[in-house]
Amino acid sequence: MERVPILKIGGVLLVSIQIDLQDQSVLALQEDLAEKISATGAHGVVIDISAVEIVDSFIGRMFATIASISRLFDADTVVVGMRPAVAITLVELGLTLGGVRTALDLERGMRILENIGRERGRTGLEAR
Amino acid sequence: MVGEAEHGHRLTELLRSNTDALVAAWVEAVATTLRGRTTGAELERDFRELFTSLLPVASGDGRDLSGHAYAELRSLLGDLSRSRARQNFSPSETASSVFALKRVVFELVNGQDDAELFRQVLSFSTLLDGLGLLTFEAYARAREEIIKEQSEQLLELTTPVVKLWEGVLAVPLVGTLDSARTQVVMEKLLEALVETGSEHAIIDITGVLAVDTQVAQHLLKTVVAARLMGAECTISGIRPQIAQTIVALGIEFGDIATKATLADALRHALRRDGVEVVRKGERGAL
């Protein structure tokens, strides 16, 4: 089973999905991420899915699950780089991702987290 | 059936020896019905070609028109019918051009007291009937091709995605929205968002004549899909009647921004981006 790497940039965790997601890797990713957030005290999670071409309802729910997990650690989740075909599929599946924020690309996603951090009185991307 | 023809078929010999006179009479008979929409020279050329390829099969009775012997004739008639269809001729005009040859041939053999020849003319006439029907079929096919081409062009033409401002895209929708078109709009818009990195999209429905629940559903799906990708969609240009329909149908646009005009939607998008539009000179006064 392939594992999705989780990178730490300042106070943000970057999850860049470059593989075809299997249900097993999704479950492993959720576990890894929960551990990593709690270990690093990150205040934001960016999930880059610009390389993902196919999604099913299981992967669709993954975003909401990750967002809920992160929220427990007071971290915000941004999904970036969703392709049009993927977006259409998710809409047709009736998944709207609820409270997950989205951005067109990684740069904009990072900026959103920065703005949220500033609103809450954190100092940008610096680690706490 | 066709092979034995060449030798000793009276009608074929008669047709061959009178080719020029027959074609001329045929052209004359047809030219009057088409009333100058095509030139005599054009008809003469088409008919001579048809006549020449008709000669070898004149002894057949046209029972097996899909056969190999009629291949050349079929393609000629197909071309003729297609070009006529594009020139807006009616299918009966094209078919009666073929039928006109019957009369010309009847006049040729008129007065000849020959039972064998009469039989041959009869079967030749059946052949012409079959050929006339062929032009009908070709005509219908040609029209269908034209209609298909046009509806594809229409689909492409009526869904442009335009850039209004840095980071603001607009799709002016015109005409009737159906599932297929809305699907195209949806895909084009989402792809344009990725390509240009725009965070705002405006769907302008000023030119849309009617909105039903299905169309509204498609619009909502587009907006939600754009949101998933990280872009915000505004719907603008809702006409008064359409607003009434939407309310009467109980369609909820929820938290999707709707504006009266495209200008309002653009201002809304710019404001969200932190851009303020100010007239020159007013800056100092403010």
Chai-1 contact restraints between the chains, C-beta under 6 A:
chainA,res_idxA,chainB,res_idxB,connection_type,confidence,min_distance_angstrom,max_distance_angstrom,comment,restraint_id
A,M82,B,L228,contact,1.0,0.0,6.0,A-B,restraint_1
A,M82,B,M229,contact,1.0,0.0,6.0,A-B,restraint_2
A,P84,B,L190,contact,1.0,0.0,6.0,A-B,restraint_3
A,P84,B,E191,contact,1.0,0.0,6.0,A-B,restraint_4
A,A87,B,A225,contact,1.0,0.0,6.0,A-B,restraint_5
A,A87,B,L228,contact,1.0,0.0,6.0,A-B,restraint_6
A,A87,B,M229,contact,1.0,0.0,6.0,A-B,restraint_7
A,I88,B,A225,contact,1.0,0.0,6.0,A-B,restraint_8
A,L90,B,L228,contact,1.0,0.0,6.0,A-B,restraint_9
A,V91,B,K221,contact,1.0,0.0,6.0,A-B,restraint_10
A,V91,B,V224,contact,1.0,0.0,6.0,A-B,restraint_11
A,V91,B,A225,contact,1.0,0.0,6.0,A-B,restraint_12
A,T96,B,V224,contact,1.0,0.0,6.0,A-B,restraint_13
A,T102,B,L228,contact,1.0,0.0,6.0,A-B,restraint_14
A,T102,B,G230,contact,1.0,0.0,6.0,A-B,restraint_15
A,A103,B,G230,contact,1.0,0.0,6.0,A-B,restraint_16
A,L104,B,G197,contact,1.0,0.0,6.0,A-B,restraint_17
A,L104,B,G230,contact,1.0,0.0,6.0,A-B,restraint_18
